[in-house]
Amino acid sequence: PGCLPLQFVSYLGACDRLLKQGYEEGQVEEAMEMFQYSEKKAAEFLRLLAQFNDMGFQQNEIKEVLLLCGNQRERALEELVMK
């Protein structure tokens, strides 16, 4: 009793590391859920989301395209440009 499951502890650690990179808490939690708590995939998603956001694309479109393209930057960019 009183012990946190290891997955939960590693999830918190991953969220903490991503938050320290300057991402918003809501986005971090959403990204972690979307990628079955894979810190690596969530980090790549957040990085690309920020990049494409800076280019002026709409956030909801970026999320949709990144999920469809599996975080592949070039493919996602092509899709966004064609929209």
Buried (B, 14 or more C-beta within 10 A) or exposed (E): EEEEEEEEEEBEEBBEEBBEEEBEEEBBBBBBEBBEBBBEBBBBBBBBBBBBEEEEBEEEEBBBBBEEBEBBBEBBBEBBEEE
